[in-house]
Amino acid sequence: MAISSFRHKGLKELFIKGTTRHIGKRYHATLLMLLDVLDAIDSLDDCHGVRGFHPLLGKRSGSYSMIVSGNYRLTFGYDGEDVIDLDFEDYQ
């Protein structure tokens, strides 16, 4: 499994370069750890227990979420092989 697509350009830059100006620095370490986890897992089962991992419900069914800090979440989809549509969202 690998990360194949990003919705948030700051996440893509953080993943590739290790830094970005599009996301506050206070979130970088946690996001880098989560990106490394998602890039290394073999299946979604490997995510259980990682930073509040859970599937989303309703209109967001088929997407997943992990806690970054406070209201901020890393959300993504899974196409059966790769992590897709990674996004950094404020759940307010």
Backbone as a printed PyTorch tensor [residue, N CA C, xyz], in Angstrom:
tensor([[[  0.8500,  -1.1720,   0.0000],
         [  0.0000,   0.0000,   0.0000],
         [  0.8970,   1.2360,   0.0000]],

        [[  0.4590,   2.2300,  -0.6920],
         [  1.1940,   3.4940,  -0.7430],
         [  0.2000,   4.6360,  -0.8350]],

        [[  0.6790,   5.8150,  -0.5810],
         [ -0.1430,   7.0060,  -0.7570],
         [ -0.0950,   7.3720,  -2.2330]],

        [[ -1.2760,   7.4670,  -2.8640],
         [ -1.2790,   7.7410,  -4.3000],
         [ -1.8570,   9.1030,  -4.6860]],

        [[ -2.6270,   9.7510,  -3.7890],
         [ -3.1490,  11.0680,  -4.1540],
         [ -3.4430,  11.9140,  -2.9190]],

        [[ -3.3490,  13.2150,  -3.1170],
         [ -3.5630,  14.1980,  -2.0570],
         [ -4.6140,  15.2010,  -2.4970]],

        [[ -5.4640,  15.6190,  -1.5740],
         [ -6.3870,  16.7370,  -1.8150],
         [ -5.7540,  18.0390,  -1.3390]],

        [[ -4.9910,  17.9650,  -0.2720],
         [ -4.3840,  19.1430,   0.3510],
         [ -2.9490,  19.2800,  -0.1430]],

        [[ -2.6540,  20.3800,  -0.8490],
         [ -1.3210,  20.5320,  -1.4430],
         [ -0.2380,  20.6610,  -0.3780]],

        [[ -0.5900,  21.1780,   0.7990],
         [  0.3810,  21.2630,   1.8830],
         [  0.7950,  19.8930,   2.3830]],

        [[ -0.1450,  18.9510,   2.4400],
         [  0.1830,  17.5830,   2.8530],
         [  1.1340,  16.9290,   1.8600]],

        [[  0.8840,  17.1380,   0.5850],
         [  1.7620,  16.5640,  -0.4430],
         [  3.1710,  17.1320,  -0.3010]],

        [[  3.2600,  18.4380,  -0.1280],
         [  4.5620,  19.0760,   0.0370],
         [  5.2580,  18.5790,   1.3060]],

        [[  4.5140,  18.4340,   2.3960],
         [  5.0710,  17.9320,   3.6450],
         [  5.5820,  16.5090,   3.4600]],

        [[  4.8370,  15.6820,   2.7650],
         [  5.2200,  14.2880,   2.5270],
         [  6.4910,  14.2070,   1.6750]],

        [[  6.5680,  15.0260,   0.6590],
         [  7.7010,  14.9740,  -0.2660],
         [  8.9390,  15.6900,   0.2880]],

        [[  8.7450,  16.8960,   0.8340],
         [  9.8750,  17.7290,   1.2520],
         [ 10.1690,  17.6970,   2.7500]],

        [[  9.1910,  17.2650,   3.5530],
         [  9.3730,  17.2590,   4.9960],
         [  9.0140,  18.5670,   5.6650]],

        [[  8.5660,  19.5390,   4.8720],
         [  8.1390,  20.8290,   5.4190],
         [  7.1820,  21.4960,   4.4320]],

        [[  6.4020,  22.4270,   4.9430],
         [  5.4830,  23.1950,   4.1120],
         [  5.0980,  24.4780,   4.8320]],

        [[  4.7800,  25.5100,   4.0680],
         [  4.2750,  26.7540,   4.6500],
         [  2.7480,  26.7560,   4.6610]],

        [[  2.1290,  25.7380,   4.0820],
         [  0.6700,  25.6840,   3.9530],
         [ -0.0290,  25.0780,   5.1710]],

        [[  0.7620,  24.5600,   6.1000],
         [  0.2300,  23.9580,   7.3260],
         [  1.0890,  24.4650,   8.4810]],

        [[  0.4530,  24.8210,   9.5930],
         [  1.1950,  25.3140,  10.7530],
         [  2.2550,  24.3250,  11.2260]],

        [[  3.4090,  24.8540,  11.6150],
         [  4.5320,  24.0070,  12.0330],
         [  4.1940,  23.1120,  13.2190]],

        [[  3.2630,  23.5530,  14.0530],
         [  2.9240,  22.7500,  15.2370],
         [  2.2960,  21.4060,  14.8630]],

        [[  1.8180,  21.2740,  13.6180],
         [  1.2050,  20.0270,  13.1680],
         [  2.1610,  19.1420,  12.3780]],

        [[  3.3190,  19.6570,  11.9940],
         [  4.2200,  18.9330,  11.1070],
         [  4.6480,  17.5670,  11.6480]],

        [[  5.1110,  17.5010,  12.8830],
         [  5.6260,  16.2430,  13.4300],
         [  4.5490,  15.1550,  13.4450]],

        [[  3.3680,  15.5000,  13.9130],
         [  2.2760,  14.5160,  13.9680],
         [  1.8710,  14.0830,  12.5640]],

        [[  1.7310,  15.0450,  11.6530],
         [  1.3500,  14.7040,  10.2840],
         [  2.4100,  13.8430,   9.6020]],

        [[  3.6830,  14.1590,   9.8070],
         [  4.7420,  13.3430,   9.2120],
         [  4.6910,  11.9110,   9.7200]],

        [[  4.4330,  11.7450,  11.0160],
         [  4.3150,  10.4060,  11.5870],
         [  3.1380,   9.6610,  10.9550]],

        [[  1.9850,  10.3310,  10.8350],
         [  0.8080,   9.6950,  10.2480],
         [  1.0190,   9.3770,   8.7650]],

        [[  1.6670,  10.2720,   8.0440],
         [  1.9570,  10.0110,   6.6280],
         [  2.8900,   8.8120,   6.4820]],

        [[  3.8810,   8.7020,   7.3570],
         [  4.7870,   7.5470,   7.3210],
         [  4.0350,   6.2470,   7.6080]],

        [[  3.1290,   6.2970,   8.5890],
         [  2.3220,   5.1050,   8.9130],
         [  1.4880,   4.7040,   7.7010]],

        [[  0.7790,   5.6520,   7.1140],
         [ -0.0890,   5.3390,   5.9770],
         [  0.6980,   4.8600,   4.7640]],

        [[  1.8990,   5.3530,   4.5830],
         [  2.7120,   4.9340,   3.4470],
         [  3.2840,   3.5270,   3.6400]],

        [[  3.3540,   3.0680,   4.8950],
         [  3.9870,   1.7800,   5.1910],
         [  3.0130,   0.6260,   5.4420]],

        [[  1.7450,   0.9120,   5.6810],
         [  0.8110,  -0.1600,   6.0490],
         [  0.4990,  -1.0760,   4.8670]],

        [[  0.1260,  -2.3000,   5.2080],
         [ -0.2690,  -3.2750,   4.1900],
         [ -1.7740,  -3.3250,   3.9850]],

        [[ -2.5240,  -2.9620,   5.0250],
         [ -3.9830,  -2.9250,   4.9320],
         [ -4.5000,  -1.9430,   5.9780]],

        [[ -5.7740,  -1.5960,   5.8860],
         [ -6.3590,  -0.6730,   6.8630],
         [ -6.3640,  -1.2520,   8.2700]],

        [[ -6.3030,  -2.5720,   8.3890],
         [ -6.2380,  -3.1860,   9.7160],
         [ -5.0240,  -2.6990,  10.4950]],

        [[ -3.9550,  -2.3270,   9.7960],
         [ -2.7530,  -1.8260,  10.4500],
         [ -2.9580,  -0.4520,  11.0770]],

        [[ -4.0400,   0.2180,  10.7620],
         [ -4.3180,   1.5600,  11.2970],
         [ -5.0450,   1.5300,  12.6270]],

        [[ -5.6640,   0.4150,  12.9830],
         [ -6.4400,   0.3550,  14.2200],
         [ -5.5480,   0.6770,  15.4100]],

        [[ -6.0110,   1.6260,  16.2340],
         [ -5.2730,   2.0540,  17.4070],
         [ -4.3350,   3.2250,  17.1510]],

        [[ -4.2380,   3.6800,  15.9210],
         [ -3.3540,   4.7980,  15.5900],
         [ -4.1510,   6.1030,  15.6130]],

        [[ -3.8780,   6.9500,  16.5920],
         [ -4.4360,   8.3060,  16.6740],
         [ -5.9330,   8.3860,  16.3740]],

        [[ -6.7160,   7.5210,  17.0070],
         [ -8.1590,   7.5850,  16.8780],
         [ -8.6820,   7.1950,  15.5050]],

        [[ -7.9680,   6.3400,  14.7900],
         [ -8.4040,   5.8920,  13.4640],
         [ -9.8330,   5.3830,  13.5200]],

        [[-10.6680,   5.8630,  12.5780],
         [-12.0380,   5.3610,  12.4910],
         [-12.6210,   5.6660,  11.1050]],

        [[-13.5730,   4.8280,  10.6850],
         [-14.2660,   5.1160,   9.4190],
         [-15.2740,   6.2380,   9.6340]],

        [[-15.4830,   7.0490,   8.6020],
         [-16.4930,   8.0960,   8.6550],
         [-17.8300,   7.5270,   8.2270]],

        [[-18.8980,   8.1850,   8.6310],
         [-20.2520,   7.6830,   8.3770],
         [-21.0280,   8.6470,   7.4890]],

        [[-22.2180,   8.2450,   7.0970],
         [-23.1070,   9.1130,   6.3200],
         [-22.5580,   9.4100,   4.9440]],

        [[-22.5950,  10.6870,   4.5750],
         [-22.1200,  11.1090,   3.2550],
         [-20.6330,  10.8340,   3.0660]],

        [[-19.9090,  10.7070,   4.1660],
         [-18.4610,  10.4650,   4.1050],
         [-18.1190,   8.9850,   4.2250]],

        [[-19.1150,   8.1230,   4.1640],
         [-18.8780,   6.6860,   4.2470],
         [-17.8710,   6.2660,   3.1740]],

        [[-16.9220,   5.4240,   3.5500],
         [-15.8590,   5.0150,   2.6370],
         [-14.5850,   5.8080,   2.8450]],

        [[-14.6560,   6.8300,   3.7180],
         [-13.4820,   7.6160,   4.0790],
         [-13.1090,   7.3060,   5.5180]],

        [[-11.8990,   7.6690,   5.8840],
         [-11.3660,   7.3600,   7.2090],
         [-10.7240,   8.6020,   7.7980]],

        [[-10.5410,   8.5990,   9.1190],
         [-10.0210,   9.7640,   9.8060],
         [ -9.0520,   9.3550,  10.9010]],

        [[ -8.0580,  10.2290,  11.1440],
         [ -7.1340,  10.0880,  12.2660],
         [ -6.9830,  11.4660,  12.9040]],

        [[ -6.8480,  11.4920,  14.2150],
         [ -6.7200,  12.7450,  14.9570],
         [ -5.3110,  13.3070,  14.7860]],

        [[ -5.2350,  14.5930,  14.4540],
         [ -3.9510,  15.2880,  14.4190],
         [ -3.8090,  16.0820,  15.7170]],

        [[ -4.7670,  16.9650,  15.9940],
         [ -4.7520,  17.7660,  17.2130],
         [ -6.0750,  18.5180,  17.3220]],

        [[ -6.6520,  18.5630,  18.5030],
         [ -7.9000,  19.2950,  18.6910],
         [ -8.9420,  18.9100,  17.6560]],

        [[ -9.3950,  19.8880,  16.8620],
         [-10.3840,  19.6350,  15.8170],
         [ -9.7820,  19.1440,  14.5090]],

        [[ -8.4690,  19.1480,  14.3850],
         [ -7.8310,  18.8250,  13.1100],
         [ -7.6840,  17.3280,  12.9020]],

        [[ -8.0340,  16.9070,  11.6790],
         [ -8.0090,  15.4930,  11.3190],
         [ -7.3050,  15.2880,   9.9850]],

        [[ -6.6750,  14.1410,   9.8550],
         [ -6.1590,  13.6710,   8.5800],
         [ -7.2280,  12.7280,   8.0490]],

        [[ -7.8080,  13.0310,   6.9000],
         [ -8.8510,  12.1820,   6.3250],
         [ -8.3610,  11.6360,   4.9970]],

        [[ -8.8780,  10.4620,   4.6410],
         [ -8.4140,   9.8040,   3.4290],
         [ -9.3710,   8.7040,   3.0130]],

        [[ -9.2020,   8.2660,   1.7950],
         [ -9.9380,   7.1290,   1.2760],
         [ -8.9830,   5.9680,   1.0540]],

        [[ -9.5390,   4.8450,   0.7070],
         [ -8.7560,   3.6410,   0.4370],
         [ -9.4070,   2.9390,  -0.7360]],

        [[ -8.6410,   2.6890,  -1.7850],
         [ -9.2120,   2.0950,  -2.9940],
         [ -8.9790,   0.5900,  -3.1080]],

        [[ -8.5800,  -0.0410,  -2.0210],
         [ -8.3000,  -1.4710,  -2.0230],
         [ -6.8250,  -1.7770,  -2.1640]],

        [[ -6.0610,  -0.8000,  -2.6310],
         [ -4.6180,  -0.9620,  -2.7650],
         [ -3.8410,   0.2140,  -2.1770]],

        [[ -4.3480,   1.4200,  -2.3800],
         [ -3.6190,   2.6270,  -1.9850],
         [ -4.4610,   3.5720,  -1.1510]],

        [[ -3.7860,   4.3990,  -0.3740],
         [ -4.4180,   5.4980,   0.3400],
         [ -4.6000,   6.6230,  -0.6770]],

        [[ -5.8010,   7.1760,  -0.7400],
         [ -6.1090,   8.2060,  -1.7370],
         [ -6.7530,   9.4260,  -1.0790]],

        [[ -6.6970,  10.5360,  -1.7760],
         [ -7.4050,  11.7670,  -1.3900],
         [ -7.0970,  12.2260,   0.0290]],

        [[ -5.8250,  12.2070,   0.4130],
         [ -5.4420,  12.6660,   1.7460],
         [ -5.7780,  14.1410,   1.9100]],

        [[ -6.3850,  14.4740,   3.0580],
         [ -6.7690,  15.8520,   3.3250],
         [ -6.5040,  16.1800,   4.7850]],

        [[ -6.2500,  17.4380,   5.0630],
         [ -6.0630,  17.9650,   6.4180],
         [ -7.2410,  18.8700,   6.6740]],

        [[ -8.0990,  18.4990,   7.6270],
         [ -9.3690,  19.1940,   7.8340],
         [ -9.5670,  19.6520,   9.2600]],

        [[-10.2900,  20.7440,   9.4020],
         [-10.7120,  21.2420,  10.7060],
         [-12.1560,  20.8140,  10.9120]],

        [[-12.3950,  19.9370,  11.8870],
         [-13.7400,  19.4600,  12.2040],
         [-14.4150,  20.4080,  13.1790]],

        [[-14.7880,  21.5890,  12.7800],
         [-15.4690,  22.5050,  13.6990],
         [-16.9360,  22.4150,  13.5520]]])
